Amino acid sequence: MPRLHGIAALLRVIQELTDSRLRLYMLATTATVIIGGVLSAITPLALKHLVDAVAASAQRSTSASTSVLAEGALYLTALCATRLVGDCRPLLINTVDQRLIAALRRRFFGHLLHLPLASLLQRRSGEVLHSLDLASAGTQLIVGHVCNSVVPVLAELGVMAWVLGRLEQPALVALFAITAAVYLALFTLGAIRLNRHAEAVTAASLSVHGQLADGLNSVETLRCFNAVAQAQRTMETVSSALVRRWHGYFLTTTRTSLAATAVFATSLAGCFAITSDGVARGTLSVGGFVLSSVYLLQMVRPLEALGAAARDLSRSLGFMQPLLDLLREPADEQLPTPSHVKEARACLARAPSIRFERLTFGYDRSQPVIHALDLDIAAGTTIAVVGPSGSGKSSLFRLLLRLYSPQHGRILIDGCPLATQPVDELRSRIALVPQDTTLLHASIATNIALGLPNATAAQIERAARGAQLHDLIASMPDRYETLIGERGLKLSGGERQRLAIARALIRQPKILLLDEPTSMLDSSTEAEVLDTLREASLGCTTILVAHRLASVAHADEIIVLDQGRIRERGRHHELLARDGMYCRLWRQQLHGAC
């Protein structure tokens, strides 16, 4: 039953992926392979007529008669037509194959970008990427076998059955039927046994590629902590497990093939006995003897192809299962309705107010990091959120960006529920400067203008100047076209942070979210960047998360969070006067008295 569900899921995905042009290619391919199968079965029949004509001519001791020449021409035509169709078939099959894989790749990438973060965080990136590789290989196997084996073989066997029925040899027909039934049963049972091995191979392969990705992303850390040998041992363990899984798979395949060889030898011996007796009795012509022998030899190939198709289709479903499981996961971002888009644009046309109502959230539902939070942020103001690590500060940003949804309560933007805001409209009005900046392996200009493909060079440069980054860029040989390496590793931590600030400035947001925006900057650069951020926040509602309390002293209000609850709130001087939690944090940082 799980296998049937997998087949149904695969057919649904293929139906969704195919457009009219791809369906036309699939139709042309199907017609071509059916014609090829019919021609493969007709060609031996033409050979039978040629042999019978030659035998008749030999009995008359005459030179080649008109019938011999005609039958020879017919046989040659059938051979050439079969070869012509066979030569054209790969072009159509590969076209369908590559278009289907490209559509699958687009669907996978688009769905991946809209999955809930909680779901993605449970997976290793190497395993996710390898699931696409496995699915691509599975798609190639499926298309190849359906077009090269299943469809043409069924057409070929159908014609063979019709021709054999006309020979009036019941024993021969029974032998062919029994051979076909035994072959199909043998390979079907083999395919069932291979299911377990295919799934085990897939799981082991995902583990290997997950370990490879982890090692590649952690080379520096592994070297610094002298853990290279440990990583190698882990890789050896998972690689050995994959080798064992493949051994089990091929052992089962070999056993099935050996059994098929025994069936073939027995059937061929029976065929020779029956047809020889028919020729001796005069109930079968020499051409019929040749036709029967050729058909048996030719039937084995399509039957083995069907068996291989059953085996490999089973393996393909195992390969595709991880990707099908991922595609079945619901996206957390639904398409907006026109009324929601209009409402969102109205709410975010200016710096909005933000309200958190009885908000409760946790990455693990049993362990909330924010508890029944009530907080009002006036439009156009700057609110700072401080507190110990793990108090829920950065989680507020993830909720505002709708990367996660709260378990209880809600967030209102200018009175509009956040849950009804289309994410594209919402995020186009929000700019985030994260604590850990993620950069693309692309140019500096591309990274600054991320999400803004129409940004001009002047806008990019103005944002870079605001982030105190222009002088550094100008000193580079390729200036704004300089490639910064994967994850921006060619830049220092402070340079990456300034690029993140430039990325926020160019968006001219209505809501500005600053998560430790200056934690990696030196004191002089921090002062300049803070001045720029203060200017940029004049037309925004700004939320600033920081551990450096000196950087939040200018805020209109400071919220002190502890274990997901508000402990204190007020302006800088008011909180110092209360001699509470904020004052203690201030004293620890400045080593002074309140």
C-alpha positions in Angstrom: 0.0 0.0 0.0 2.7 2.6 0.7 4.2 1.8 -2.7 0.8 2.4 -4.4 0.5 5.7 -2.5 4.0 6.6 -3.8 3.0 5.8 -7.4 -0.2 7.9 -7.0 1.8 10.8 -5.6 4.3 10.6 -8.4 1.6 10.6 -11.0 0.0 13.6 -9.4 3.3 15.5 -9.4 4.0 14.6 -13.1 0.5 15.8 -14.0 1.1 19.1 -12.3 4.5 19.5 -13.9 3.5 18.9 -17.5 2.4 21.8 -19.7 0.8 21.6 -23.2 4.1 21.5 -25.0 5.5 18.8 -22.8 2.3 16.8 -23.2 2.7 17.1 -27.0 6.3 15.7 -26.7 5.0 12.9 -24.5 2.2 12.0 -27.0 4.7 12.0 -29.9 7.1 9.8 -27.9 4.4 7.3 -27.0 3.2 7.0 -30.6 6.8 6.5 -31.8 7.6 3.8 -29.2 4.3 1.9 -30.0 5.2 2.0 -33.7 8.7 0.7 -32.9 7.2 -2.2 -30.8 4.8 -3.2 -33.6 7.6 -3.1 -36.2 9.9 -5.2 -34.0 7.2 -7.9 -33.9 6.3 -7.6 -37.6 9.9 -7.9 -38.9 10.3 -11.6 -37.9 6.9 -12.3 -39.6 8.4 -10.8 -42.8 11.4 -13.0 -42.3 9.1 -16.1 -42.1 7.4 -15.2 -45.4 10.9 -14.7 -47.0 12.1 -18.1 -45.7 9.0 -19.9 -46.9 9.3 -18.2 -50.3 13.0 -19.2 -50.6 12.1 -22.8 -49.6 9.3 -23.0 -52.2 11.6 -21.6 -54.8 14.3 -24.1 -53.9 11.8 -27.0 -54.2 11.0 -25.8 -57.7 14.7 -25.5 -58.5 14.2 -22.1 -60.1 16.0 -18.9 -59.8 14.8 -16.2 -57.4 11.1 -15.7 -58.1 9.1 -12.5 -58.0 7.6 -13.6 -54.6 11.1 -14.1 -53.1 12.1 -10.6 -54.3 8.9 -9.1 -53.0 9.2 -10.9 -49.6 12.9 -9.8 -49.4 12.0 -6.2 -50.2 9.2 -6.3 -47.5 11.7 -7.8 -44.9 14.3 -5.1 -45.8 11.7 -2.4 -45.5 10.6 -3.7 -42.1 14.2 -3.8 -40.9 14.9 -0.2 -42.1 11.7 1.1 -40.6 12.5 -0.5 -37.3 16.0 1.0 -37.4 14.7 4.4 -38.4 12.2 4.5 -35.5 14.9 3.3 -33.1 17.2 6.1 -34.2 14.5 8.8 -33.7 13.3 7.5 -30.4 16.2 8.7 -28.2 15.7 12.3 -29.3 12.1 12.3 -28.2 12.7 10.4 -25.0 15.6 12.6 -23.9 13.6 15.7 -24.7 10.8 14.5 -22.5 13.2 13.4 -19.8 15.1 16.7 -19.6 12.0 18.9 -19.7 10.4 16.8 -17.0 13.5 17.0 -14.8 13.8 20.8 -15.4 10.1 21.2 -14.3 10.7 19.0 -11.3 13.8 21.1 -10.4 11.7 24.3 -10.6 8.9 22.8 -8.5 11.3 21.5 -5.9 13.2 24.9 -5.5 10.0 26.9 -5.4 8.4 24.6 -2.8 11.6 24.5 -0.8 11.7 28.3 -0.5 8.1 28.4 0.9 8.4 25.6 3.4 8.2 26.4 7.1 11.6 27.1 8.6 10.8 24.6 11.4 10.6 21.9 8.8 13.8 22.9 7.0 15.7 23.1 10.2 15.0 19.4 10.9 16.8 18.4 7.6 20.5 18.4 6.7 21.1 20.6 3.6 23.2 17.9 2.0 20.3 15.4 2.3 17.8 17.9 0.9 20.0 18.7 -2.2 20.8 15.0 -2.7 17.1 14.2 -2.7 16.8 16.2 -5.9 19.7 14.3 -7.5 18.0 11.0 -6.6 14.7 12.2 -7.9 16.4 13.3 -11.2 18.0 9.9 -11.5 14.6 8.3 -10.7 12.9 10.4 -13.3 15.4 9.3 -16.0 14.9 5.7 -15.0 11.1 6.0 -15.2 11.0 7.8 -18.5 13.6 5.5 -20.0 11.9 2.3 -19.0 8.3 3.4 -19.8 9.4 4.6 -23.3 12.1 1.9 -24.0 10.6 -1.1 -22.2 7.0 -1.0 -21.0 5.1 0.6 -23.9 7.0 -0.8 -26.8 7.2 -4.3 -25.2 3.5 -4.5 -24.5 2.9 -3.5 -28.2 5.4 -6.1 -29.4 4.0 -8.9 -27.2 0.5 -8.1 -28.4 1.5 -8.5 -32.0 3.5 -11.7 -31.2 0.5 -13.2 -29.5 -1.7 -12.5 -32.6 0.9 -14.0 -35.0 1.5 -17.1 -32.9 -2.2 -17.7 -32.7 -2.3 -17.9 -36.5 0.3 -20.7 -36.6 -2.2 -23.2 -35.2 0.3 -24.7 -32.8 -1.5 -24.9 -29.4 1.5 -26.5 -27.7 3.7 -23.6 -28.9 1.2 -21.0 -27.8 1.0 -22.6 -24.4 4.8 -22.7 -24.1 5.0 -19.0 -24.9 2.2 -18.1 -22.5 3.8 -20.2 -19.6 7.2 -18.7 -20.3 5.8 -15.1 -20.2 3.9 -15.8 -17.0 6.9 -17.3 -15.3 9.1 -14.5 -16.4 6.7 -11.8 -15.2 6.1 -13.6 -11.9 9.8 -14.0 -11.4 10.7 -10.4 -12.0 7.6 -9.1 -10.1 8.6 -11.0 -7.0 12.2 -9.8 -7.5 10.9 -6.2 -7.7 9.0 -6.6 -4.4 12.1 -7.9 -2.7 14.1 -5.1 -4.2 11.8 -2.5 -2.6 13.4 -2.8 0.8 16.9 -2.7 -0.6 16.1 0.4 -2.8 14.8 2.3 0.2 17.8 1.2 2.3 20.1 2.4 -0.4 18.3 5.8 -0.6 18.5 6.3 3.1 22.2 5.4 3.3 23.0 7.6 0.3 21.3 10.6 1.9 23.4 10.0 5.0 26.6 10.0 3.0 25.7 13.2 1.2 24.6 14.9 4.4 27.9 14.0 6.0 29.8 15.4 2.9 27.9 18.7 3.1 28.5 19.0 6.8 32.2 18.4 6.3 32.4 20.9 3.5 30.6 23.6 5.4 32.7 22.9 8.5 36.3 22.5 7.2 37.7 25.4 9.2 36.0 24.3 12.4 37.1 20.7 12.0 40.7 21.8 11.6 40.6 24.3 14.5 39.2 21.7 16.9 41.4 18.8 15.5 38.3 16.9 14.6 39.3 16.0 11.0 40.0 12.3 12.0 36.7 12.1 13.7 34.8 13.4 10.7 36.7 10.9 8.5 35.7 8.0 10.7 32.1 9.1 10.5 32.3 9.3 6.7 33.9 5.8 6.7 31.0 4.5 8.8 28.2 5.9 6.6 30.1 5.0 3.4 30.5 1.4 4.5 26.8 1.2 5.3 26.0 2.4 1.8 28.3 -0.2 0.3 26.5 -2.9 2.3 23.1 -1.7 1.1 24.2 -1.7 -2.5 25.6 -5.2 -2.1 22.3 -6.5 -0.8 20.5 -4.8 -3.8 22.8 -6.3 -6.4 22.8 -9.8 -4.7 19.0 -9.9 -5.1 19.3 -8.7 -8.7 21.8 -11.4 -9.5 19.6 -14.2 -8.0 16.7 -13.0 -10.1 18.8 -13.0 -13.3 20.1 -16.5 -12.7 16.6 -17.8 -12.2 15.6 -16.1 -15.4 18.4 -17.7 -17.3 17.2 -21.2 -16.2 13.7 -20.4 -17.3 15.0 -19.2 -20.7 17.1 -22.3 -21.3 14.2 -24.6 -20.4 11.8 -22.6 -22.7 14.2 -22.6 -25.6 14.7 -26.4 -25.4 10.9 -26.9 -25.3 10.4 -24.5 -28.3 13.0 -26.5 -30.4 11.3 -29.8 -29.5 7.8 -28.5 -30.4 8.7 -26.7 -33.6 11.0 -29.6 -34.9 8.2 -32.0 -34.3 5.8 -29.7 -36.2 8.2 -29.4 -39.2 8.6 -33.2 -39.2 4.8 -33.8 -39.2 4.3 -31.1 -41.9 2.1 -29.0 -39.7 4.7 -26.2 -39.5 6.7 -24.7 -42.3 10.4 -24.0 -42.2 9.5 -20.3 -42.0 7.2 -21.1 -39.0 10.2 -22.8 -37.3 12.4 -19.8 -37.9 9.6 -17.4 -36.7 9.0 -19.4 -33.5 12.7 -19.5 -32.7 13.2 -15.8 -33.4 10.1 -14.9 -31.4 11.2 -16.9 -28.4 14.6 -15.3 -28.5 13.0 -11.9 -29.2 10.4 -12.4 -26.5 12.9 -13.0 -23.8 14.5 -9.6 -24.4 11.2 -7.6 -23.9 10.2 -9.8 -21.0 13.6 -9.2 -19.3 13.1 -5.5 -20.2 9.7 -5.6 -18.4 11.4 -7.3 -15.4 14.2 -4.8 -15.4 11.6 -2.0 -15.7 9.7 -3.4 -12.7 12.9 -3.7 -10.8 14.2 -0.2 -11.7 10.8 1.5 -11.4 10.7 0.1 -7.8 14.2 1.5 -7.2 13.1 4.8 -8.8 10.2 5.2 -6.5 12.6 4.6 -3.6 14.9 7.3 -5.0 12.0 9.7 -5.4 10.3 9.1 -2.1 12.3 11.7 -0.1 11.5 14.4 -2.6 7.8 13.3 -2.8 7.7 13.5 1.0 9.1 17.0 0.9 6.6 18.1 -1.8 3.7 16.8 0.3 4.6 19.1 3.1 2.3 22.2 3.0 3.9 25.6 2.4 3.4 28.1 5.2 2.9 31.0 2.7 -0.4 30.9 0.9 -1.2 33.0 -2.2 -2.9 36.4 -1.2 -6.3 37.5 -2.2 -6.7 40.9 -3.9 -8.5 42.3 -0.8 -5.6 41.2 1.4 -3.1 42.9 -1.0 -5.0 46.1 -1.0 -5.3 46.0 2.8 -1.6 45.3 3.3 -0.6 48.2 1.0 -2.8 50.5 3.0 -1.4 49.4 6.3 2.2 49.6 5.2 2.0 52.8 3.1 3.5 54.7 6.1 5.4 53.8 9.2 2.9 51.7 11.0 2.1 51.0 14.6 2.8 47.4 15.8 0.9 45.6 18.5 1.7 42.2 20.1 -1.5 40.8 21.8 -1.0 38.0 24.4 1.7 36.5 22.1 3.0 33.1 23.0 5.6 31.3 20.8 8.1 28.5 21.0 10.2 26.6 18.5 9.2 23.6 20.5 5.6 23.9 21.5 6.3 22.5 24.9 8.9 25.1 25.7 7.7 28.6 24.8 10.4 31.3 24.5 7.8 34.1 24.6 5.0 34.0 27.2 1.7 36.0 26.7 3.5 39.1 25.6 1.6 42.4 25.4 3.4 45.3 23.7 2.3 48.4 21.8 4.8 50.2 19.5 3.7 53.6 18.3 4.0 54.4 14.6 7.4 56.0 13.7 9.1 55.3 17.0 12.2 53.4 17.9 11.9 50.6 20.4 14.9 48.8 21.8 14.6 45.3 23.2 17.4 44.1 25.5 17.9 41.2 27.9 19.9 38.1 28.5 20.6 35.6 25.6 17.6 33.3 25.0 15.1 35.8 26.3 13.1 35.8 23.0 14.4 39.1 21.5 15.3 37.7 18.0 12.2 35.6 18.0 10.1 38.7 17.8 11.7 39.5 14.4 11.1 36.1 13.0 7.4 36.4 14.0 7.1 39.9 12.4 8.6 38.5 9.2 6.2 35.6 9.3 9.0 33.1 9.3 7.1 31.4 12.1 3.6 31.7 13.5 2.7 32.2 17.1 1.0 29.4 19.0 -1.3 31.9 20.7 -2.1 35.5 20.4 -1.6 37.7 17.4 0.3 40.6 15.9 -1.4 43.7 14.4 0.2 46.1 11.9 -1.7 49.4 12.0 -4.7 47.4 13.3 -4.4 44.8 10.5 -3.8 41.2 11.6 -0.3 40.1 10.5 -1.7 36.6 9.6 -3.7 38.1 6.8 -0.9 40.1 5.3 0.5 38.7 2.1 4.1 37.9 2.8 5.5 39.5 -0.3 3.8 42.8 0.5 4.8 42.5 4.1 8.5 41.8 3.5 8.8 44.4 0.8 8.1 47.0 3.5 10.4 45.5 6.1 14.2 45.6 6.2 16.2 43.4 8.5 19.8 43.7 9.6 20.5 40.3 11.1 23.1 39.4 13.7 24.5 36.6 11.4 24.5 37.9 7.9 23.9 35.4 5.1 25.5 36.5 1.8 25.3 35.0 -1.7 28.3 33.9 -3.8 27.7 36.8 -6.1 28.9 40.4 -6.6 28.7 43.1 -3.9 26.1 45.0 -5.9 23.9 41.9 -6.2 24.1 41.3 -2.5 23.2 44.8 -1.6 20.3 44.9 -4.0 19.0 41.4 -2.9 15.3 41.2 -3.7 15.4 44.5 -5.7 16.4 43.5 -9.3 15.6 47.0 -10.6 17.8 48.9 -8.2 20.1 51.4 -9.9 23.9 51.7 -9.5 23.3 55.1 -7.8 20.9 53.6 -5.2 23.4 50.8 -4.5 26.3 53.2 -4.0 24.2 55.5 -1.8 23.3 52.6 0.5 26.9 51.5 0.6 28.0 55.0 1.6 25.4 55.0 4.3 26.9 51.8 5.7 30.4 53.2 5.6 31.3 50.5 3.0 31.9 52.6 -0.2 35.5 53.4 0.4 36.4 49.7 0.9 34.5 48.7 -2.3 36.2 51.5 -4.3 39.6 50.1 -3.4 38.7 46.7 -4.9 39.8 46.0 -8.5 36.2 45.2 -9.7 34.5 47.6 -7.3 30.8 46.7 -7.0 31.2 43.7 -9.3 33.6 42.0 -6.9 32.6 38.5 -6.1 32.6 37.9 -2.3 32.8 34.1 -2.2 30.4 31.6 -0.8 28.7 33.0 2.3 30.8 36.1 1.9 33.9 34.5 3.3 36.2 36.9 1.4 34.9 39.7 3.7 35.6 40.2 7.4 32.8 39.9 9.9 32.5 43.7 10.2 32.4 44.1 6.4 29.7 41.5 6.1 27.7 43.4 8.8 28.1 46.7 7.0 26.9 45.0 3.8 23.8 43.8 5.6 23.2 47.4 6.8 23.5 48.6 3.2 21.1 45.9 2.1 18.6 47.3 4.6 19.1 51.0 3.7 18.5 50.5 0.0 15.0 49.1 0.7 13.7 52.4 2.3 11.5 50.3 4.6 8.5 51.2 6.7 9.6 48.8 9.5 13.3 48.5 10.3 14.5 45.5 12.3 18.0 45.8 13.7 19.4 42.6 15.4 22.8 43.5 16.9 23.5 45.7 13.9 26.9 46.9 15.1 28.2 44.0 17.2 31.2 43.4 14.8 32.1 47.0 14.2 34.9 49.0 15.9 33.9 52.0 18.0 34.5 54.7 15.5 32.7 52.9 12.7 29.9 51.9 15.1 29.3 55.6 15.9 29.1 56.6 12.2 26.8 53.6 11.3 24.5 54.4 14.3 24.1 58.0 13.1 23.2 56.6 9.6 20.7 54.2 11.1 19.1 56.9 13.2 18.6 59.0 10.1 17.3 56.0 8.1 14.8 55.2 10.9 13.2 58.7 10.9 10.5 57.5 8.5 10.2 54.0 10.0 8.9 52.1 12.9 12.2 50.7 14.3 12.8 47.8 16.6 16.4 47.4 17.8 17.8 44.4 19.6 21.1 44.8 21.2 23.4 43.6 24.0 25.5 46.8 23.9 23.3 49.1 26.0 25.1 52.2 24.8 23.7 51.7 21.4 20.1 51.8 22.6 20.2 54.8 24.9 18.6 57.0 22.2 15.6 54.8 21.8 12.1 56.2 22.5 11.4 53.2 24.8 13.5 50.3 26.0 11.9 46.9 26.7 13.8 44.6 29.0 12.9 40.9 28.2 13.7 38.0 30.5 12.6 34.4 29.8 10.1 35.7 27.3 8.4 38.2 29.6 8.7 42.0 29.9 10.5 42.8 33.2 10.9 46.5 32.7 10.1 49.2 30.1 10.9 52.9 29.9 13.4 55.4 28.6 17.1 55.0 29.3 17.4 57.5 32.2 14.1 56.2 33.7 15.3 52.6 33.8 18.7 53.6 35.3 16.8 55.5 38.1 14.8 52.4 39.0 17.9 50.4 39.8 16.4 47.3 38.3 17.5 44.7 35.8 18.4 47.2 33.1 20.6 49.1 35.6 22.4 45.9 36.6 23.1 45.1 32.9 24.3 48.7 32.4 26.6 48.5 35.4 28.1 45.2 34.2 28.9 46.6 30.8 30.3 50.0 31.9 31.7 49.0 35.3 30.2 52.2 36.8 27.6 53.1 39.4 24.0 54.1 38.7 
